[in-house]
């Protein structure tokens, strides 16, 4: 049994366990989540983009051991924001895209467009991710940024995002690819 308290855990006494303080010998404990990130990204948070294109993810949205897991940050032209996919969705994207064959040039083109507008990121010890110049420029990010929760993903945008593009051929291709990938 793990006797350490995690960032989001607490110990509780098992019903019927011996009386005593939790953690004393004989008291049976289980970890319980208190106010933990249950995988939903909610709310609006303000943040800053530093000179190295780093942004600090809101603490409530970080995963334990996040430095070991990859997120995917993708500029979404139809939204004018950077959409950040958590590790579970990155795996879904990986699995779905691995089913595309090179004999299907339309799907290959769609994956290329998605890949060009994306960057794999992971949190450092301070909870920051580093974006590349391409997605920063596309999203027209400046020093002030806004994090918006979207339940299973979150978005990073400028306080006044760029005009959305829902009509260009490349955007329609991206939207088709996301739909076919089930995202």
Z-matrix of the N, CA and C atoms (Angstrom, degrees):
N
C 1 1.465
C 2 1.519 1 108.39
N 3 1.303 2 116.48 1 137.17
C 4 1.451 3 122.53 2 179.49
C 5 1.525 4 109.39 3 -78.69
N 6 1.323 5 117.86 4 118.06
C 7 1.457 6 121.65 5 -179.52
C 8 1.511 7 113.34 6 -94.67
N 9 1.327 8 117.28 7 2.43
C 10 1.463 9 120.46 8 -179.99
C 11 1.506 10 110.06 9 -87.18
N 12 1.307 11 117.06 10 146.08
C 13 1.460 12 121.38 11 172.15
C 14 1.512 13 107.37 12 -89.45
N 15 1.305 14 116.84 13 126.70
C 16 1.456 15 120.54 14 176.47
C 17 1.510 16 110.01 15 -81.92
N 18 1.333 17 115.32 16 -177.78
C 19 1.452 18 119.95 17 178.20
C 20 1.517 19 112.09 18 -61.32
N 21 1.340 20 116.24 19 -27.66
C 22 1.455 21 118.84 20 -174.78
C 23 1.516 22 112.00 21 -121.81
N 24 1.305 23 118.89 22 10.82
C 25 1.454 24 120.20 23 -174.66
C 26 1.507 25 113.67 24 -108.85
N 27 1.315 26 114.99 25 161.58
C 28 1.455 27 122.75 26 174.17
C 29 1.511 28 106.04 27 -144.73
N 30 1.300 29 117.89 28 162.40
C 31 1.452 30 121.75 29 178.76
C 32 1.518 31 109.06 30 -102.84
N 33 1.314 32 115.81 31 139.14
C 34 1.462 33 119.89 32 175.02
C 35 1.516 34 108.36 33 -128.46
N 36 1.302 35 116.92 34 153.49
C 37 1.446 36 122.37 35 179.72
C 38 1.518 37 108.97 36 -80.26
N 39 1.328 38 117.25 37 131.19
C 40 1.449 39 121.07 38 177.42
C 41 1.518 40 109.60 39 -67.79
N 42 1.312 41 116.45 40 138.41
C 43 1.457 42 121.47 41 177.39
C 44 1.518 43 109.31 42 -55.69
N 45 1.331 44 116.31 43 130.56
C 46 1.454 45 121.27 44 -179.83
C 47 1.513 46 112.66 45 84.89
N 48 1.314 47 117.79 46 -1.91
C 49 1.453 48 120.58 47 178.14
C 50 1.516 49 110.57 48 -68.76
N 51 1.298 50 116.21 49 166.62
C 52 1.461 51 120.11 50 178.73
C 53 1.515 52 110.10 51 -64.48
N 54 1.332 53 116.51 52 147.07
C 55 1.460 54 120.79 53 177.05
C 56 1.514 55 108.92 54 -67.70
N 57 1.277 56 117.29 55 146.56
C 58 1.454 57 122.38 56 178.83
C 59 1.505 58 109.27 57 149.68
N 60 1.305 59 115.78 58 172.70
C 61 1.453 60 119.74 59 178.44
C 62 1.520 61 109.03 60 -73.79
N 63 1.303 62 114.79 61 141.07
C 64 1.457 63 119.63 62 178.27
C 65 1.520 64 108.13 63 -58.57
N 66 1.314 65 115.55 64 132.78
C 67 1.452 66 120.50 65 -180.00
C 68 1.522 67 112.34 66 99.61
N 69 1.356 68 117.76 67 -17.90
C 70 1.452 69 119.42 68 175.75
C 71 1.519 70 108.43 69 -73.93
N 72 1.309 71 116.28 70 155.44
C 73 1.446 72 120.55 71 179.73
C 74 1.522 73 109.80 72 -57.00
N 75 1.313 74 117.56 73 133.15
C 76 1.449 75 122.66 74 178.57
C 77 1.513 76 113.07 75 99.00
N 78 1.301 77 119.11 76 -25.23
C 79 1.462 78 120.54 77 178.82
C 80 1.522 79 107.82 78 -80.63
N 81 1.310 80 116.66 79 126.93
C 82 1.463 81 121.33 80 -179.92
C 83 1.521 82 108.18 81 -87.77
N 84 1.317 83 116.69 82 130.78
C 85 1.453 84 119.89 83 -177.01
C 86 1.522 85 111.55 84 -125.17
N 87 1.318 86 115.02 85 155.33
C 88 1.465 87 123.62 86 173.41
C 89 1.511 88 106.76 87 -135.82
N 90 1.324 89 115.58 88 148.78
C 91 1.451 90 117.41 89 176.63
C 92 1.515 91 109.83 90 -78.82
N 93 1.302 92 115.65 91 141.91
C 94 1.459 93 122.13 92 179.31
C 95 1.519 94 108.06 93 -130.47
N 96 1.290 95 116.24 94 140.33
C 97 1.452 96 120.96 95 179.19
C 98 1.522 97 109.52 96 -87.23
N 99 1.330 98 116.91 97 127.71
C 100 1.463 99 120.24 98 176.16
C 101 1.522 100 107.76 99 -117.79
N 102 1.309 101 116.53 100 112.46
C 103 1.461 102 119.98 101 178.81
C 104 1.511 103 112.46 102 61.07
N 105 1.300 104 117.05 103 28.94
C 106 1.458 105 121.19 104 -174.50
C 107 1.518 106 111.53 105 -77.03
N 108 1.330 107 115.18 106 156.74
C 109 1.455 108 121.09 107 171.93
C 110 1.516 109 106.47 108 -69.12
N 111 1.311 110 116.37 109 110.27
C 112 1.463 111 120.73 110 -179.56
C 113 1.523 112 110.37 111 -95.75
N 114 1.302 113 116.08 112 24.49
C 115 1.443 114 120.07 113 177.62
C 116 1.515 115 114.48 114 91.48
N 117 1.327 116 118.02 115 7.65
C 118 1.456 117 120.75 116 178.04
C 119 1.519 118 109.76 117 -109.54
N 120 1.307 119 115.47 118 134.41
C 121 1.456 120 121.36 119 176.85
C 122 1.519 121 107.06 120 -103.04
N 123 1.318 122 117.17 121 113.76
C 124 1.462 123 121.44 122 -176.65
C 125 1.522 124 110.52 123 -131.21
N 126 1.319 125 115.52 124 156.25
C 127 1.453 126 121.47 125 175.73
C 128 1.511 127 113.41 126 91.41
N 129 1.329 128 113.33 127 178.64
C 130 1.467 129 122.39 128 177.15
C 131 1.517 130 106.99 129 -124.91
N 132 1.314 131 116.24 130 133.06
C 133 1.465 132 122.18 131 -179.72
C 134 1.522 133 108.52 132 -131.19
N 135 1.313 134 116.65 133 140.95
C 136 1.459 135 121.12 134 175.40
C 137 1.516 136 108.87 135 -94.95
N 138 1.309 137 116.07 136 146.93
C 139 1.449 138 120.67 137 -179.98
C 140 1.516 139 111.22 138 -149.57
N 141 1.315 140 114.72 139 -174.39
C 142 1.465 141 122.17 140 -179.35
C 143 1.521 142 109.88 141 -130.54
N 144 1.310 143 114.95 142 145.41
C 145 1.458 144 123.33 143 172.01
C 146 1.523 145 106.03 144 -101.02
N 147 1.342 146 117.02 145 123.84
C 148 1.467 147 117.76 146 -179.27
C 149 1.529 148 110.78 147 -89.36
N 150 1.325 149 116.43 148 179.64
C 151 1.467 150 121.53 149 -175.37
C 152 1.528 151 113.50 150 -66.56
N 153 1.352 152 116.91 151 -14.59
C 154 1.464 153 120.59 152 177.84
C 155 1.532 154 111.45 153 -101.28
N 156 1.343 155 116.86 154 16.33
C 157 1.474 156 123.49 155 -179.20
C 158 1.529 157 113.01 156 63.85
N 159 1.335 158 116.25 157 30.86
C 160 1.462 159 120.45 158 177.47
C 161 1.525 160 109.72 159 -98.20
N 162 1.328 161 115.56 160 141.68
C 163 1.458 162 122.46 161 174.08
C 164 1.529 163 107.50 162 -127.93
N 165 1.323 164 116.32 163 143.69
C 166 1.461 165 121.03 164 179.00
C 167 1.521 166 108.78 165 -94.21
N 168 1.323 167 115.18 166 117.51
C 169 1.459 168 121.53 167 179.64
C 170 1.527 169 108.67 168 -67.58
N 171 1.330 170 118.66 169 136.11
C 172 1.471 171 119.84 170 177.04
C 173 1.532 172 110.69 171 -52.49
N 174 1.318 173 116.41 172 136.95
C 175 1.468 174 121.74 173 -174.44
C 176 1.524 175 112.88 174 -53.95
N 177 1.310 176 117.86 175 -39.75
C 178 1.465 177 121.12 176 -177.86
C 179 1.525 178 112.27 177 -65.86
N 180 1.320 179 118.06 178 -16.63
C 181 1.457 180 121.65 179 -176.86
C 182 1.523 181 113.37 180 -99.91
N 183 1.309 182 117.80 181 -2.92
C 184 1.464 183 120.17 182 -178.39
C 185 1.520 184 110.30 183 -82.91
N 186 1.334 185 115.08 184 151.68
C 187 1.449 186 121.64 185 176.85
C 188 1.512 187 108.93 186 -99.58
N 189 1.345 188 116.87 187 146.83
C 190 1.454 189 120.15 188 173.17
C 191 1.524 190 107.08 189 -62.10
N 192 1.310 191 117.75 190 135.39
C 193 1.449 192 121.41 191 -178.39
C 194 1.513 193 112.88 192 69.26
N 195 1.330 194 117.15 193 25.57
C 196 1.464 195 121.14 194 -174.21
C 197 1.526 196 112.43 195 -60.61
N 198 1.325 197 118.51 196 -27.08
C 199 1.455 198 120.64 197 -179.37
C 200 1.518 199 112.68 198 -64.04
N 201 1.339 200 115.99 199 -18.37
C 202 1.453 201 120.78 200 -178.95
C 203 1.521 202 112.13 201 -96.63
N 204 1.327 203 117.62 202 -3.45
C 205 1.453 204 120.74 203 -177.37
C 206 1.522 205 110.19 204 -118.71
N 207 1.319 206 114.64 205 153.01
C 208 1.457 207 119.57 206 -178.54
C 209 1.513 208 111.40 207 -103.64
N 210 1.307 209 114.90 208 137.63
C 211 1.448 210 123.57 209 170.49
C 212 1.524 211 105.68 210 -105.78
N 213 1.303 212 117.20 211 164.21
C 214 1.452 213 120.92 212 175.86
C 215 1.515 214 107.53 213 -123.12
N 216 1.317 215 116.65 214 122.52
C 217 1.465 216 122.22 215 177.86
C 218 1.521 217 106.99 216 -106.67
N 219 1.342 218 116.16 217 122.70
C 220 1.454 219 120.82 218 -175.78
C 221 1.527 220 110.07 219 -130.47
N 222 1.331 221 116.39 220 127.63
C 223 1.458 222 118.61 221 173.15
C 224 1.518 223 107.88 222 -71.09
N 225 1.331 224 115.28 223 128.84
C 226 1.467 225 121.45 224 -178.60
C 227 1.526 226 107.66 225 -112.52
N 228 1.340 227 117.40 226 102.43
C 229 1.470 228 120.03 227 -174.35
C 230 1.528 229 113.94 228 -62.17
N 231 1.322 230 117.66 229 -28.90
C 232 1.464 231 119.58 230 -179.69
C 233 1.528 232 111.66 231 -73.36
N 234 1.333 233 117.34 232 -16.96
C 235 1.466 234 121.94 233 177.67
C 236 1.528 235 112.21 234 -107.53
N 237 1.328 236 116.76 235 -22.64
C 238 1.462 237 121.01 236 -176.80
C 239 1.517 238 112.15 237 73.13
N 240 1.342 239 116.09 238 22.27
C 241 1.467 240 120.72 239 -178.50
C 242 1.524 241 110.04 240 -133.75
N 243 1.327 242 114.42 241 170.48
C 244 1.459 243 121.26 242 171.31
C 245 1.523 244 106.16 243 -96.00
N 246 1.320 245 116.90 244 121.92
C 247 1.459 246 121.78 245 176.99
C 248 1.523 247 107.22 246 -95.97
N 249 1.335 248 116.21 247 129.49
C 250 1.461 249 120.85 248 179.56
C 251 1.524 250 108.45 249 -108.70
N 252 1.337 251 114.50 250 120.54
C 253 1.459 252 121.79 251 179.70
C 254 1.522 253 109.18 252 -95.73
N 255 1.335 254 118.28 253 131.95
C 256 1.464 255 121.35 254 178.38
C 257 1.528 256 110.78 255 -74.64
N 258 1.333 257 117.69 256 169.18
C 259 1.472 258 121.21 257 -176.07
C 260 1.527 259 114.52 258 -52.29
N 261 1.317 260 119.07 259 -39.34
C 262 1.470 261 120.02 260 -178.67
C 263 1.529 262 110.83 261 -63.31
N 264 1.326 263 117.46 262 -37.90
C 265 1.464 264 120.25 263 178.90
C 266 1.526 265 111.21 264 -76.93
N 267 1.323 266 117.32 265 -30.16
C 268 1.469 267 120.47 266 175.52
C 269 1.526 268 108.74 267 -60.81
N 270 1.325 269 116.07 268 -41.40
C 271 1.467 270 120.16 269 178.03
C 272 1.522 271 110.95 270 -63.79
N 273 1.337 272 117.74 271 -41.15
C 274 1.473 273 121.12 272 177.22
C 275 1.523 274 110.92 273 -61.35
N 276 1.333 275 116.50 274 -42.25
C 277 1.468 276 121.10 275 178.92
C 278 1.528 277 109.69 276 -63.75
N 279 1.334 278 116.07 277 -44.64
C 280 1.472 279 120.91 278 179.80
C 281 1.528 280 110.02 279 -60.22
N 282 1.329 281 116.65 280 -47.42
C 283 1.469 282 120.45 281 -178.41
C 284 1.529 283 111.27 282 -62.57
N 285 1.330 284 117.23 283 -47.21
C 286 1.465 285 120.70 284 -178.46
C 287 1.523 286 111.57 285 -65.79
N 288 1.330 287 117.37 286 -41.28
C 289 1.471 288 119.44 287 -177.86
C 290 1.523 289 111.63 288 -71.37
N 291 1.320 290 117.60 289 -24.25
C 292 1.468 291 119.16 290 178.86
C 293 1.529 292 112.06 291 -71.43
N 294 1.325 293 116.84 292 -13.80
C 295 1.462 294 121.38 293 178.17
C 296 1.534 295 112.55 294 -84.33
N 297 1.326 296 116.76 295 -11.91
C 298 1.467 297 120.97 296 -179.60
C 299 1.530 298 108.61 297 -78.92
N 300 1.326 299 115.10 298 132.22
C 301 1.461 300 119.59 299 -179.50
C 302 1.527 301 110.04 300 -103.85
N 303 1.314 302 115.69 301 155.28
C 304 1.457 303 120.66 302 179.84
C 305 1.526 304 112.03 303 -67.55
N 306 1.315 305 116.96 304 -12.30
C 307 1.469 306 119.75 305 177.73
C 308 1.528 307 112.17 306 -80.26
N 309 1.345 308 116.77 307 -0.02
C 310 1.467 309 121.18 308 177.42
C 311 1.530 310 108.14 309 -115.38
N 312 1.359 311 116.80 310 86.82
C 313 1.466 312 120.01 311 -173.76
C 314 1.534 313 113.81 312 -62.53
N 315 1.332 314 118.42 313 -30.93
C 316 1.469 315 119.71 314 179.07
C 317 1.532 316 111.04 315 -64.91
N 318 1.316 317 116.21 316 -45.65
C 319 1.469 318 119.68 317 178.84
C 320 1.528 319 111.03 318 -68.97
N 321 1.316 320 116.98 319 -37.12
C 322 1.468 321 120.17 320 177.43
C 323 1.529 322 109.94 321 -63.04
N 324 1.332 323 117.10 322 -41.19
C 325 1.460 324 121.49 323 177.69
C 326 1.532 325 110.44 324 -63.43
N 327 1.328 326 116.25 325 -41.73
C 328 1.458 327 120.52 326 178.91
C 329 1.532 328 110.62 327 -62.57
N 330 1.331 329 116.74 328 -43.66
C 331 1.470 330 119.68 329 178.35
C 332 1.529 331 111.21 330 -64.21
N 333 1.338 332 116.17 331 -36.86
C 334 1.475 333 119.64 332 177.67
C 335 1.525 334 110.18 333 -61.84
N 336 1.344 335 116.82 334 -45.63
C 337 1.468 336 119.94 335 179.04
C 338 1.529 337 111.45 336 -62.85
N 339 1.327 338 116.62 337 -41.44
C 340 1.468 339 119.58 338 177.05
C 341 1.523 340 110.58 339 -62.24
N 342 1.332 341 115.71 340 -44.72
C 343 1.466 342 120.22 341 -179.03
C 344 1.520 343 113.05 342 -64.45
N 345 1.333 344 116.70 343 -38.94
C 346 1.471 345 120.44 344 179.41
C 347 1.523 346 111.99 345 -65.42
N 348 1.316 347 117.01 346 -29.09
C 349 1.466 348 121.62 347 -177.99
C 350 1.527 349 112.70 348 -96.28
N 351 1.330 350 117.05 349 12.07
C 352 1.464 351 121.24 350 -174.80
C 353 1.516 352 111.77 351 -125.49
N 354 1.320 353 114.49 352 160.43
C 355 1.458 354 121.76 353 173.06
C 356 1.521 355 108.35 354 -147.61
N 357 1.344 356 115.97 355 135.32
C 358 1.461 357 119.91 356 174.13
C 359 1.528 358 107.48 357 -78.45
N 360 1.321 359 116.20 358 134.41
C 361 1.457 360 120.91 359 -179.41
C 362 1.522 361 109.16 360 -136.14
N 363 1.326 362 116.22 361 156.88
C 364 1.460 363 121.43 362 172.07
C 365 1.527 364 107.60 363 -142.79
N 366 1.314 365 115.18 364 153.69
C 367 1.473 366 120.48 365 -178.59
C 368 1.519 367 110.70 366 -75.16
N 369 1.324 368 116.67 367 138.60
C 370 1.455 369 120.20 368 170.31
C 371 1.534 370 107.88 369 -85.04
N 372 1.317 371 117.15 370 -175.42
C 373 1.470 372 120.58 371 -177.15
C 374 1.522 373 112.95 372 -62.77
N 375 1.323 374 117.13 373 -23.30
C 376 1.464 375 121.19 374 179.81
C 377 1.534 376 111.69 375 -90.93
N 378 1.341 377 117.35 376 3.45
C 379 1.457 378 120.63 377 179.01
C 380 1.519 379 114.16 378 81.86
N 381 1.344 380 116.38 379 19.64
C 382 1.466 381 119.97 380 -178.41
C 383 1.519 382 110.72 381 -100.04
N 384 1.336 383 114.71 382 148.92
C 385 1.457 384 121.23 383 168.31
C 386 1.519 385 107.03 384 -116.84
N 387 1.322 386 116.25 385 152.49
C 388 1.462 387 121.45 386 179.18
C 389 1.514 388 108.82 387 -110.53
N 390 1.318 389 115.30 388 122.74
C 391 1.458 390 122.26 389 178.42
C 392 1.525 391 109.12 390 -94.24
N 393 1.317 392 117.40 391 158.29
C 394 1.465 393 118.75 392 176.73
C 395 1.528 394 110.39 393 -93.47
N 396 1.327 395 116.10 394 165.57
C 397 1.465 396 121.19 395 -178.00
C 398 1.524 397 112.06 396 -58.59
N 399 1.325 398 116.77 397 -35.76
C 400 1.466 399 120.89 398 -176.42
C 401 1.532 400 111.21 399 -59.88
N 402 1.337 401 117.93 400 -53.68
C 403 1.475 402 119.24 401 -178.25
C 404 1.524 403 111.59 402 -71.62
N 405 1.331 404 117.59 403 -32.66
C 406 1.472 405 120.68 404 176.92
C 407 1.525 406 110.10 405 -62.52
N 408 1.334 407 116.57 406 -45.41
C 409 1.470 408 120.47 407 179.75
C 410 1.526 409 112.05 408 -67.54
N 411 1.326 410 117.02 409 -42.42
C 412 1.465 411 119.76 410 179.79
C 413 1.528 412 111.36 411 -61.65
N 414 1.336 413 116.94 412 -38.96
C 415 1.466 414 120.71 413 -179.12
C 416 1.527 415 111.72 414 -84.67
N 417 1.331 416 117.01 415 0.29
C 418 1.472 417 122.97 416 -179.94
C 419 1.526 418 111.81 417 53.11
N 420 1.351 419 115.30 418 42.80
C 421 1.464 420 119.42 419 179.15
C 422 1.514 421 110.42 420 -75.79
N 423 1.299 422 115.37 421 140.56
C 424 1.457 423 123.34 422 173.35
C 425 1.525 424 105.65 423 -122.14
N 426 1.292 425 118.31 424 -158.20
C 427 1.463 426 120.92 425 -177.46
C 428 1.529 427 112.52 426 -60.98
N 429 1.324 428 118.95 427 -47.73
C 430 1.461 429 122.36 428 -179.57
C 431 1.522 430 109.84 429 -84.52
N 432 1.337 431 115.08 430 133.29
C 433 1.463 432 120.34 431 178.41
C 434 1.527 433 109.34 432 -133.76
N 435 1.327 434 114.44 433 165.71
C 436 1.460 435 121.26 434 178.77
C 437 1.527 436 108.23 435 -128.17
N 438 1.345 437 115.97 436 131.13
C 439 1.459 438 122.38 437 172.75
C 440 1.523 439 106.45 438 -99.85
N 441 1.319 440 117.35 439 127.69
C 442 1.468 441 121.78 440 177.79
C 443 1.518 442 108.93 441 -122.25
N 444 1.325 443 115.84 442 124.44
C 445 1.453 444 119.93 443 177.91
C 446 1.510 445 110.87 444 -73.36
N 447 1.313 446 116.53 445 141.02
C 448 1.468 447 122.64 446 177.92
C 449 1.528 448 109.78 447 -131.46
N 450 1.317 449 116.44 448 34.57
C 451 1.461 450 125.98 449 -179.83
C 452 1.520 451 113.12 450 67.40
N 453 1.331 452 119.88 451 -72.53
C 454 1.458 453 120.36 452 -177.58
C 455 1.518 454 113.31 453 -96.46
N 456 1.325 455 117.37 454 -9.80
C 457 1.461 456 123.59 455 175.23
C 458 1.515 457 106.89 456 -138.08
N 459 1.321 458 116.45 457 174.38
C 460 1.462 459 119.00 458 167.77
C 461 1.510 460 108.41 459 -136.68
N 462 1.321 461 115.08 460 160.76
C 463 1.457 462 120.86 461 -176.45
C 464 1.518 463 110.24 462 -119.51
N 465 1.316 464 115.04 463 146.67
C 466 1.462 465 122.88 464 175.32
C 467 1.519 466 105.77 465 -117.32
N 468 1.330 467 115.93 466 126.57
C 469 1.468 468 118.51 467 -178.73
C 470 1.518 469 110.61 468 -143.81
N 471 1.310 470 113.81 469 166.43
C 472 1.467 471 120.76 470 170.14
C 473 1.525 472 106.52 471 -75.84
N 474 1.345 473 118.10 472 154.79
C 475 1.468 474 118.85 473 176.10
C 476 1.533 475 112.07 474 -53.99
N 477 1.332 476 115.78 475 -33.20
C 478 1.464 477 121.35 476 173.12
C 479 1.529 478 106.38 477 -122.19
N 480 1.341 479 116.88 478 93.48
C 481 1.472 480 119.88 479 -176.01
C 482 1.524 481 112.17 480 -64.21
N 483 1.336 482 116.42 481 160.09
C 484 1.470 483 119.37 482 177.35
C 485 1.525 484 110.46 483 -66.86
N 486 1.310 485 115.69 484 164.23
C 487 1.464 486 121.42 485 177.35
C 488 1.523 487 108.52 486 -59.34
N 489 1.315 488 115.31 487 134.97
C 490 1.461 489 119.13 488 179.99
C 491 1.524 490 110.53 489 -75.18
N 492 1.325 491 114.71 490 152.32
C 493 1.466 492 121.96 491 178.20
C 494 1.516 493 107.27 492 -121.27
N 495 1.309 494 116.47 493 107.65
C 496 1.464 495 120.41 494 179.18
C 497 1.524 496 112.10 495 -114.55
N 498 1.324 497 116.41 496 -1.06
C 499 1.464 498 119.65 497 -171.76
C 500 1.522 499 115.42 498 -113.94
N 501 1.332 500 118.23 499 -18.15
C 502 1.465 501 118.38 500 -176.70
C 503 1.525 502 110.31 501 -68.54
N 504 1.320 503 115.40 502 157.19
C 505 1.466 504 120.42 503 -179.78
C 506 1.529 505 111.04 504 -61.28
N 507 1.346 506 117.51 505 -40.50
C 508 1.470 507 118.56 506 -178.94
C 509 1.532 508 111.03 507 -66.48
N 510 1.322 509 118.20 508 -37.80
C 511 1.461 510 120.16 509 177.51
C 512 1.523 511 110.71 510 -66.83
N 513 1.308 512 117.50 511 -42.83
C 514 1.467 513 119.44 512 177.88
C 515 1.529 514 110.81 513 -62.16
N 516 1.331 515 116.74 514 -36.33
C 517 1.472 516 120.67 515 177.07
C 518 1.525 517 110.17 516 -65.55
N 519 1.340 518 117.01 517 -43.71
C 520 1.466 519 121.07 518 178.22
C 521 1.529 520 110.33 519 -61.67
N 522 1.326 521 117.27 520 -45.59
C 523 1.457 522 120.84 521 -179.90
C 524 1.532 523 111.73 522 -62.43
N 525 1.333 524 116.44 523 -39.56
C 526 1.460 525 121.03 524 176.66
C 527 1.521 526 110.74 525 -62.89
N 528 1.346 527 115.56 526 -43.27
C 529 1.473 528 119.74 527 -179.44
C 530 1.523 529 110.50 528 -64.34
N 531 1.326 530 117.43 529 -43.87
C 532 1.467 531 119.93 530 178.63
C 533 1.526 532 110.30 531 -61.45
N 534 1.307 533 116.62 532 -41.19
C 535 1.467 534 120.99 533 179.01
C 536 1.532 535 110.28 534 -63.45
N 537 1.332 536 116.66 535 -45.75
C 538 1.467 537 119.82 536 -179.31
C 539 1.514 538 112.25 537 -67.80
N 540 1.334 539 117.30 538 -27.86
C 541 1.459 540 120.89 539 176.45
C 542 1.527 541 111.26 540 -80.84
N 543 1.318 542 116.36 541 -5.90
C 544 1.460 543 120.13 542 178.62
C 545 1.517 544 113.53 543 78.55
N 546 1.332 545 116.28 544 29.10
C 547 1.467 546 120.60 545 -176.84
C 548 1.515 547 110.39 546 -116.99
